[in-house]
Amino acid sequence: MNPDMQSTDTIAAIATPPGSGAISVVRMSGPQATAVLQSCTGKVTQARRATLAHVRDARGQVIDEVVVTYFAGPASYTGEDVVEFSCHGGMLVTRRVLERLLQCGARPAEPGEFTRRAFENGRMDLTRAEAVMDVINAGSDLALRAAQNQLHGAIFRKVEAAVDKLISVAAHVEAYIDFPEEDIAPDTTQELVDAVDAVCAELRALLATADEGRLLREGVRTAIIGAPNVGKSSLLNMLLGYERAIVSDTAGTTRDTIEESVSLGGLRLRLIDTAGLHDSADAIERAGMERSRRAGAEADLVLEVADATLPPARAELPQSTAQHILLLNKCDLPEHPAWQGVQALRISCRTGRGHQELADAITGLFLHGNGGELDTLAAINTRHRYALQQALDYLAAARTGLLSGVSPELMDIDLRAALDALGSISGRVDTEDILTRVFATFCLGK
Ligand code: GDP
């Protein structure tokens, strides 16, 4: 953030996306909010009561008839006085209202500045602030659920519980610094090691949600592969619910890779429809196949489609660490006897059979840790992951120190470093740098 920008300023921004709509909202926060409101509407409104008002220009001409809602600080989103103007939802009129607020003493808000103020005024910790953007960007039901849990403190509480336990370990160790003539008794050493181990186990469990976090935020990269004509495009269409890819009876018509997103079983799948994985002399098709091999190699999930009416001829699978599901398509027709006993999910893109089973199989594969307990679904982001890893490294050093009897001063350094790393997650021990990076990803008006 620009260091000249003071949180004593009153800030304003259009909080709704650009474009025309029924209404748009201009938001304002800061100590001058009610004064600016009075200058541009001539009104002093009661807190938390929607009030009709006219925003007027300097000559008294009406710019727009608006509904004003005033939230008196500290009981507001930012913790400061906040005024929200619901304007008619046109771009020009909304911009004019904002300009008028700026003329009357507000300054334009930076992206994320409202939420940053909420954080700085103690209205939310950093994990909750980040969750605000996760809620806005959620592309699937489960991503939304995880973001809402985070917004209500799921990650914050887990980290704080670890911090509390570590503080008591550090307090023990520091007691020995104060009484250097005493050695740490073997019983106490074991207790401290156990406490550190317990914290490490909790942190590792949280760290293990990082992959789920990425899948929830970015979606599961899904490659559909299989020989020509087995029904790959039909599968894509079934999942999408409309005709997106070209389905045809001629082998090899799906030449290009097409990427689409679909919400399945609460997860977002980023589907990559691929050219058939078969040998072809046709150069364009070969280029398409090369791309699909690459897509398969980069995927989190490979859906291998086979034709149930033909004998098995397994496609050459790309080298990857992806999860894999074999789908036996066209099961509305008689199954070829050679498939008997083969473990596969039997589906029909024509009738929709197997759609739900596929959704269940995918959620089972990717949300095994959390799928059953949606209320505690937590999905840490890259910043949390880094801090957790750092904390674990310092705790490993502290543990070794405890067991080998190094001086309490040295152990204390490691414990404090671990606490600092954990503190940076909730923003308790923060640096300007972390804050600037976190809030720079926000949209204007948030
Ligand atoms: P792709 O080349 O693997 O993408 O295969 P397509 O999706 O283009 O399908 C090839 C042919 O199989 C088309 O004629 C589809 O109508 C047909 N097809 C796809 N799925 C099914 C299915 O579940 N049942 C039946 N009977 N035909 C299917």
Residues whose N, C-alpha, C, O or C-beta is under 5 A from the ligand:
A	BS01	GDP	A227 P228 N229 V230 G231 K232 S233 S234 I246 V247 S248 D249 T254 N329 K330 C331 D332 I347 S348 C349 R350
